[in-house]
């Protein structure tokens, strides 16, 4: 169930009546207890209270977390005898790129327009993450204007046969359902979604070929979670982050993300910088040394090293 369901009185009554029959409490995407519970979905902060009702083992799962987050979650749930099983969250099939950019959409995303026009409903799926709803509207509107009639696969020009759509926290329920269904169905016309970070969690789409960040994510963990929605089928994928002037504002972006961007717009391996930040106890440190595979085409910085 969702954390919102847990806030209902009926659910707590059901839980107390059956607490002795429950043998395991499993929490998926457990990083949300710290990243979302403080602001976006406050119900996440109430999840630890379930431990006062249940006396059973707890299984907590997440693809990414920092050492500090692991310690915080364990403390919040009042757990003892904890065993942490960790695997380095590397995605070697995704080529990483961090680009110093202008805010000129035509200059930076002209290649995407060409890609969508050429491929139509067969173009590689693309996710574009924007930091604000206003930016989502701006990028989506620009794409629609540049695509012209190519934004639809057939007549009449309806939302059902449009190859570009947008998704954010204020999107109405009907549109959310349509977009989620369209992006997850293999035979759908929808090829590109411009979204805030409201899009993605719980959505399984294997064949996303491009994840684009129009401006940095708020922190490294969010960035890697969003990158991880690319190429889940194991085929080649591309993650591109555009960093424009004044986008590294400490009011909106954590210090770890600012440091990462500054390092990655230099000549340091992007992949190693990210994985070092997400390294927790139990991971094989030798994996960090081998994470950068120059022959594979690890990242844009490593590409430049190979050329030189």
C-alpha positions in Angstrom: 0.0 0.0 0.0 1.0 3.6 -0.3 2.0 5.8 2.7 -1.2 7.7 2.2 -3.2 4.5 2.7 -1.4 4.0 6.0 -2.8 7.3 7.3 -6.4 6.0 7.2 -8.1 4.8 10.4 -9.6 1.8 8.7 -6.1 0.6 7.7 -4.8 0.9 11.3 -7.7 -1.1 12.6 -7.1 -3.8 10.1 -3.4 -3.9 11.0 -3.9 -4.1 14.8 -6.4 -7.0 14.4 -3.9 -9.0 12.3 -0.6 -7.9 13.7 0.3 -11.3 15.1 -0.2 -12.9 11.7 2.2 -10.6 9.8 5.6 -12.1 9.4 7.4 -9.4 7.4 7.3 -5.7 6.9 8.7 -4.8 3.4 9.4 -1.2 2.4 10.3 -0.6 -1.2 11.9 2.7 -2.4 12.9 3.3 1.2 15.1 6.3 0.3 11.8 8.2 0.0 11.5 8.2 3.8 14.2 10.9 3.9 14.0 12.5 0.5 10.2 12.9 0.2 9.0 12.8 3.7 10.3 16.2 4.6 8.2 18.1 2.0 6.7 16.4 -1.0 4.7 13.6 0.6 4.6 14.1 4.4 2.9 10.7 4.9 6.3 9.1 4.3 7.5 10.4 7.7 4.7 8.5 9.4 5.8 5.1 8.1 8.1 4.4 11.0 5.1 4.4 13.4 4.0 1.0 12.0 6.9 -0.5 13.9 5.0 0.2 17.1 2.3 -2.3 16.1 4.4 -5.0 14.4 7.0 -7.3 16.0 8.5 -8.8 12.9 11.6 -8.6 10.6 11.8 -5.6 8.3 13.1 -5.7 4.7 14.0 -2.3 3.2 14.8 -2.0 -0.5 16.2 0.9 -2.6 18.4 1.2 -5.7 20.3 4.2 -4.3 21.1 5.7 -1.0 23.9 7.5 0.7 25.7 6.3 3.9 24.0 9.1 5.9 20.5 8.1 4.6 21.1 4.5 5.5 21.9 5.5 9.1 19.0 7.9 9.3 16.4 5.3 8.1 17.7 2.7 10.5 17.4 5.2 13.3 13.9 6.3 12.3 12.6 2.8 12.3 14.3 2.0 15.6 16.0 -1.1 14.2 18.7 -3.3 15.8 20.6 -6.3 14.4 20.6 -4.7 11.0 22.4 -6.3 8.1 23.1 -4.1 5.1 23.5 -5.9 1.7 24.7 -3.5 -0.9 25.6 -3.6 -4.5 27.3 -0.7 -6.3 24.5 1.0 -8.3 26.4 1.2 -11.6 24.6 1.3 -14.9 27.4 0.7 -17.4 25.1 0.6 -20.5 24.2 4.3 -20.0 26.6 6.9 -21.5 26.7 10.0 -19.3 27.2 13.5 -20.4 27.3 16.8 -18.5 27.3 19.9 -20.7 27.8 23.5 -20.0 25.0 25.0 -22.0 23.1 28.1 -22.9 19.4 28.4 -22.1 18.8 28.4 -25.9 16.6 25.4 -26.6 17.2 25.5 -30.3 21.0 25.3 -29.8 20.9 22.6 -27.2 17.9 20.4 -28.2 17.8 20.8 -31.9 19.2 17.2 -32.2 16.1 15.9 -30.3 13.7 17.6 -32.7 15.5 16.0 -35.6 15.4 12.6 -33.8 11.6 12.8 -33.2 10.8 14.1 -36.7 12.8 11.3 -38.3 11.6 8.5 -36.0 8.0 9.5 -35.5 6.2 6.9 -33.4 9.3 4.7 -33.8 11.7 7.2 -32.3 13.6 6.1 -29.2 11.7 7.1 -26.1 12.9 10.2 -24.3 12.4 11.6 -20.8 13.2 15.3 -20.2 13.4 16.3 -16.5 12.8 20.0 -15.7 13.1 21.6 -12.2 9.9 23.6 -12.3 6.4 23.3 -13.8 6.9 26.6 -15.7 10.0 25.1 -17.4 8.0 22.0 -18.3 5.5 24.2 -20.1 8.3 26.1 -21.8 10.2 23.0 -23.1 7.0 21.2 -24.1 5.7 24.3 -26.0 9.0 24.8 -27.8 9.1 21.1 -28.9 5.5 21.3 -30.2 6.3 24.4 -32.2 9.4 23.0 -33.7 7.8 19.7 -34.6 4.8 21.3 -36.2 2.5 18.7 -37.8 5.2 16.1 -37.0 4.0 16.3 -33.4 1.1 14.0 -34.4 1.3 10.6 -36.1 -2.0 10.9 -38.0 -5.1 13.0 -38.4 -7.0 14.2 -36.5 -4.5 15.9 -34.3 -5.6 14.6 -30.9 -3.7 13.9 -27.6 -4.0 10.2 -28.3 -1.7 10.4 -31.4 0.7 13.1 -30.2 4.3 12.0 -29.8 5.2 14.6 -27.1 3.4 15.2 -23.8 4.1 16.7 -20.4 3.7 15.6 -16.8 3.9 17.4 -13.4 2.3 17.5 -10.0 -0.6 19.6 -11.2 -1.5 17.4 -14.2 -5.1 16.2 -13.9 -5.8 12.5 -13.0 -7.2 11.7 -16.5 -4.2 13.1 -18.3 -1.8 11.4 -15.9 -3.4 8.0 -16.5 -3.3 8.6 -20.3 0.3 9.6 -20.3 1.5 6.8 -18.0 -0.4 4.2 -20.1 0.9 5.7 -23.4 4.6 5.8 -22.2 4.5 2.2 -21.0 2.8 0.6 -23.9 5.2 -0.6 -26.6 2.9 0.2 -29.5 2.0 3.7 -28.2 2.6 6.9 -30.2 4.0 8.7 -27.2 7.8 9.1 -27.6 8.8 12.0 -25.4 7.6 13.2 -22.0 8.7 16.5 -20.5 8.2 16.2 -16.7 9.2 17.3 -13.2 10.4 14.6 -10.8 6.8 13.7 -10.2 7.1 11.3 -13.2 9.0 8.1 -12.8 8.5 6.4 -9.5 6.7 3.1 -9.9 6.8 3.5 -13.7 8.5 0.6 -15.5 9.5 1.5 -19.1 12.3 -0.7 -20.4 13.1 1.1 -23.7 13.8 4.7 -22.7 16.8 5.6 -24.8 17.4 9.2 -23.6 17.1 10.8 -20.2 17.7 14.6 -20.4 18.1 16.9 -17.5 17.3 20.5 -18.4 19.1 21.8 -15.5 20.7 19.8 -12.6 18.6 17.7 -10.2 18.4 18.9 -6.6 20.9 16.3 -5.4 23.1 13.4 -6.6 20.7 10.7 -5.5 17.7 12.2 -7.4 19.9 12.5 -10.4 21.0 8.9 -10.4 17.4 7.7 -9.7 16.3 9.6 -12.8 19.2 8.4 -14.9 18.3 4.9 -13.8 15.0 5.1 -15.8 17.1 4.9 -19.0 17.7 1.7 -20.9 16.4 -0.8 -18.3 16.4 -3.4 -21.1 20.2 -3.5 -21.0 20.6 -1.8 -24.4 22.6 1.4 -24.9 21.2 4.5 -23.3 22.2 8.1 -23.0 21.8 10.5 -20.1 22.5 14.2 -20.8 22.5 16.9 -18.2 22.5 20.5 -19.4 24.0 23.1 -17.0 23.4 26.7 -17.8 24.6 29.9 -16.2 23.1 30.5 -12.7 21.5 27.0 -12.6 23.8 26.0 -9.7 21.8 28.0 -7.1 22.5 26.8 -3.6 18.9 27.7 -2.6 17.5 25.0 -4.9 20.4 22.5 -5.3 22.3 20.6 -2.6 26.0 21.2 -2.1 26.8 17.6 -3.2 25.1 18.2 -6.6 27.0 21.5 -7.1 30.3 19.8 -6.4 29.4 16.9 -8.8 28.6 19.3 -11.6 31.7 21.4 -11.1 33.9 18.2 -11.1 32.1 16.7 -14.1 32.3 19.9 -16.2 36.0 19.6 -15.7 37.7 16.4 -16.8 36.9 13.9 -14.0 34.9 10.7 -14.8 31.2 11.4 -14.2 30.4 7.8 -13.4 33.1 7.6 -10.7 32.0 10.9 -9.1 28.4 9.7 -8.8 29.2 6.2 -7.5 31.7 7.5 -5.0 28.9 9.6 -3.5 26.5 6.7 -3.4 29.1 4.2 -1.9 27.8 2.6 1.3 29.2 -0.1 3.7 29.1 -3.5 2.2 29.8 -2.5 -1.4 32.9 -3.8 -3.2 35.3 -0.8 -3.4 37.2 -2.5 -6.2 34.0 -1.9 -8.3 34.8 1.8 -8.2 38.1 1.3 -9.9 36.6 -0.7 -12.7 33.4 1.3 -13.1 34.9 3.5 -15.8 35.3 1.5 -18.9 36.9 3.7 -21.6 36.3 1.1 -24.3 32.5 1.2 -23.6 32.2 4.9 -23.8 31.7 5.7 -20.1 31.0 9.4 -20.2 31.7 12.6 -22.2 34.8 13.3 -20.1 36.2 9.8 -20.7 35.5 10.2 -24.4 37.7 13.3 -24.5 40.4 11.4 -22.6 40.3 8.7 -25.3 40.5 11.2 -28.1 43.5 12.9 -26.5 
